[in-house]
């Protein structure tokens, strides 16, 4: 649908769910407290949402534990879990326009992305894991006869999922789908900036047949509800996507409580390495622009560093800047918009601070300022800096905004060293027309994913995650089941 009027009509018809979802029903926070969520496009209050805290997390974890121990889901036949999750996926598709609008209004995301990528992707991920349920087997160990040792995977129990605001629905499903497919019960804590689609998702899931208590959603602040979930002694696993600083807190919470497993997908400062043997610079410029300006740069794996051979650095800088300057900034509900707002006033201030810092550290090619001020929203102009020193703030710190830092290199070894000289290790891209160089450089990069002649390659069939301070564990693919299952060995002595 490419009609702004139609999307606005849908937006006006949507009624956000604003209460906690615990044990299969909506409920107020025990304290009665609420918080406001804002529309990033104009700065107005979008909804007043229940502010869950420690006592509410206790209620949600108790509901999840009770459902797990009853076995209504954890001991359900694989075929039954598959049937229910496929029904939930279909129900998500049936509510696609509503969910797309919720994430657009609540998170400032482009409707052109939420309606064609995020929501369809959410349903597809759930369907994929549902289909995998009855296709996984245990193992038989090669022990000496007549003994028999079998190895099985069991659900861990209660999973706490804490997710960010840049992909509110889809990232939640990265955690929820494999956790539910494995037979666990889940307590989801969405970001306070964008809780609305998660609350609606829980309602959709129960209506489609998911047993009550298996999926619970506690909206609230990270320092309250998020911390309480991390410290809870009856949560078996925490799955978190967000900043490295907060990820470290969850490791601390685990140590202070029950040593629960903590799986982290944290920050990134991904490098895009462009070598002089690449023939099509126009294609590279398109990809480089997409790698940093998609979702207004609010992507953990955004290619925010562009490392370019000195012989082509000036030309490529010009081409990327042309694309940045040509982006249509505006209302995320307008299908013609190409760059929407940042998620909050605080995030806009943070990004603008980096723009000011960058102007003192490097050469500003384009952007470097706020945008669409008259809207009242949180817009930043797409920004490109060239001649960036490797030790500059804009080259070393995660900005999470539409700011690209371009640095020139002379040799392949220097390019790899620059790319690896980061505390993060989430992703990287390599552009070259040499398959030998592609293999050599990809092997040398210390990251979780290397995209060759493209940016940010991703699919449910491939694992996603990082090394160093980008986290541990992997989302997506069959490997995600490792996060939410435990191995059991059962040994039968022969007679």
C-alpha positions, 0 to 999 in steps of 0.5 A, a space after each residue: 500500500 503506497 497511500 499516506 492517506 490510507 495508512 493514516 486512516 489505519 493509524 487513527 483506527 488502531 487502539 493500542 493495548 497499554 496494560 501488562 499481559 500476564 497469565 493470559 490477560 491484560 492487567 494494570 501494574 500493581 502500583 497503578 503507575 504508568 509512563 508515556 510513550 511518544 510518537 517520534 515523528 511529532 513528539 506528541 504523546 502516543 499512549 500512556 502505558 502500564 509501568 511494570 516493576 519488580 512485583 509485576 515481574 514476580 507475577 509474570 515469572 510466576 505465571 510463566 513458571 506455573 505454565 511450564 510446570 503444568 506441562 501445557 506447553 513444555 510437555 505438549 507433543 511437538 506436533 501440537 506446539 508446531 500447530 499452535 505456533 503456525 496458527 500464531 504466525 497466521 494471526 500475525 499476518 492477519 493483523 499485519 497492517 495494525 502491527 506495522 502501524 504500531 511500530 511506525 507510530 511507536 518507534 518512528 520506523 518507516 511504514 514502507 519497512 514495517 509493512 514489507 519487512 518487519 511484520 512479514 519477517 516476524 511471521 516468517 521467523 515464527 513459522 520457520 521455528 514452528 516447522 523445525 519443532 518436529 524435525 529435530 532429533 536427539 543423539 545416541 553416544 558411541 559408548 561400549 556395548 551393552 550400555 546405551 547413552 542417549 543425549 536429549 535437549 530439554 527446555 530450560 524453563 522460564 526465559 526472560 527476553 529484553 529487547 530494544 526499540 529499533 526493531 520492536 516486533 521482529 527482534 522480540 520474535 528472534 527470542 520468542 520463536 526459538 524459546 517457545 518452539 523449544 517448549 519454554 515459557 517466556 516473560 518479554 520486557 519490551 523497550 519503554 520507547 516502543 512497547 505497543 506491538 509486543 503487548 498486541 502480539 501477546 494478545 494475538 498469540 493467546 487468541 490463536 491458541 497459545 496457552 495462558 501464561 506461556 507468553 507474558 509481557 511486562 512493559 516498564 522502565 529498564 532500571 525497574 522491570 528490566 533489572 527485576 527480570 535480570 535479578 529474578 531467581 526463578 528466571 533460567 535464561 536472559 536473552 538480551 539485545 541492546 547496548 553493551 553497557 546494559 548487557 554488562 549489567 545483565 551479566 552482573 544481575 546473573 552473578 548476583 542472583 542464580 547464575 542464569 545463562 545470559 545471551 547477549 547481542 549488544 553494540 557494534 561499530 561495523 566496518 565496510 571495507 572497500 578495495 580498489 579492485 571493485 569496479 562498480 563504485 555506484 553499486 558500492 555507494 548504494 550499499 554503503 548508504 543503505 548500510 548506515 541510513 537504514 532505520 535512521 542508522 539505529 541498527 546494531 550492525 550498521 556499517 558506520 565506518 567506511 574504510 576505503 582505499 585512498 585511490 578511490 576514497 574521494 570519489 566514493 565519499 562524493 557518491 555516498 554524500 550525494 545519496 545521503 543528501 537526496 534522501 527524503 526525510 519526513 513522516 514515517 507513515 508516508 511511503 515516500 519517506 526514506 529517512 524517519 526520525 530517531 526514537 526519542 528526544 534523548 537519542 536525538 541529543 546524543 546523535 547531535 552531540 556526535 555530529 558536533 564532535 565529528 565536525 571538530 574531528 573530521 571534514 563534514 561532507 554533508 548533513 551534521 544538523 537536526 532536520 524537519 524542526 517544524 514537525 516537532 519530531 526527532 529528526 537528524 539529517 543523514 551525515 557523512 564525515 570524511 578524513 576521519 582519524 581512526 581514534 576519533 569519537 565518531 570512529 570508535 563509539 557506537 552512535 546509533 544514528 545516521 552518521 557515517 565516518 570515512 577513513 582511507 587506507 593504503 594496504 589490505 593489512 592496514 584495512 583489516 587492522 583498522 576494522 579489527 581495532 574496535 571493542 566491538 565485533 558484530 559485523 563487517 562488509 567487504 567490497 572487492 572483485 577478487 574472490 581470493 581477497 574476499 576469502 582472505 579478508 573475511 577470514 581475518 575479520 574478528 566479527 560474527 558476520 561478514 557480508 561480501 559485496 553487500 551489507 548487513 546480510 541476514 536470514 533466519 537460516 543463518 546465525 546472527 551475533 558477535 564477538 568481543 563486546 558485541 556479545 555472546 550466543 546467536 540469534 536466528 538459525 537452528 543454533 538459536 535453540 542452543 540458547 533455550 535448551 539444556 543437554 541431558 545425558 541418560 545412561 542405561 547400563 547393559 546387563 
